[in-house]
Amino acid sequence: MTGLSMSGHTVRFRTLITRGYRYHYDVEFLDALMTGFRKWPDRPAACSIDICYCKDGQSRMVEANDAYALGCYGLPSLLYAKFIFARWSQIFVRENEYDF
């Protein structure tokens, strides 16, 4: 974990390197975002949430996308299938047979 001071505000962020991509994220922002998401009673069973870290030192949620309309974008096939099936099962109020 690293600290970055911008405009007198220290932001704790982590760097994650996956498949050659480097991701920086604000730990507190992401924790708060996910806490709020988990408390949302009608949240989708699967979705993507895009966040950004801006030049002004603030992290922001850019958008959320429902899983029924997402592409694979490098996710392993089995995980992608489970991801999509979880959401479609929720939409059609069917048992998720791939919840393993």
Residue pairs with C-beta under 8 A, 6 or more apart in sequence:
1 12
1 13
1 14
1 27
2 12
2 13
2 14
2 15
3 10
3 11
3 12
3 13
4 10
4 11
4 13
4 57
5 11
6 56
6 57
7 56
7 57
9 57
11 26
11 28
11 57
11 59
12 26
12 27
12 28
13 24
13 25
13 26
13 27
13 53
14 24
14 25
14 27
15 22
15 23
15 24
16 22
16 23
16 25
17 23
19 74
24 53
25 51
25 53
25 59
26 53
26 59
29 51
29 59
30 51
30 59
33 49
33 51
33 61
37 43
37 49
44 66
44 67
44 87
44 90
45 67
45 86
45 87
45 89
45 90
45 96
46 67
46 83
46 84
46 86
46 87
47 64
47 65
47 66
47 67
47 70
47 87
48 64
48 65
48 67
48 70
49 61
49 63
49 64
49 65
50 61
50 62
50 63
50 64
50 65
51 59
51 60
51 61
51 62
52 59
52 60
52 62
53 59
54 60
66 87
67 83
67 84
67 86
67 87
68 84
68 87
68 88
68 91
70 83
70 84
72 80
75 83
81 98
82 98
82 99
85 96
85 97
85 98
86 96
86 98
86 99
88 94
89 95
89 96
89 97
90 96
